[in-house]
Amino acid sequence: MWKIYFLKSIKKNWYYVGSTNDISRRMQEHNKGKVRSTKAYFPLKLVHVIESTSEKDARDLEKKIKQKRLLKKEIIRTIKE
């Protein structure tokens, strides 16, 4: 099962979206500073997950969310922390 995940910086009001098939491994990488795009914003917490049955669908949705700022903002608005 693939997942599209949303992370929020604990220190700043900043969100990141990504996709993976191993959320716990990916969270460790993000919070150890091993991911260049989130390194300046960690520690991060997982705030939302969307499940997908295929890698292609997950990657396509991740790309769509990243390209369409309004879609990302709308999803973030629905997140209850």
Secondary structure by P-SEA (a helix, b strand, c coil): cccbbbbbbccccbbbbbccccaaaaaaaaaacccccccccccccccbbbbbccaaaaaaaaaaaaacaaaaaaaaaaccc
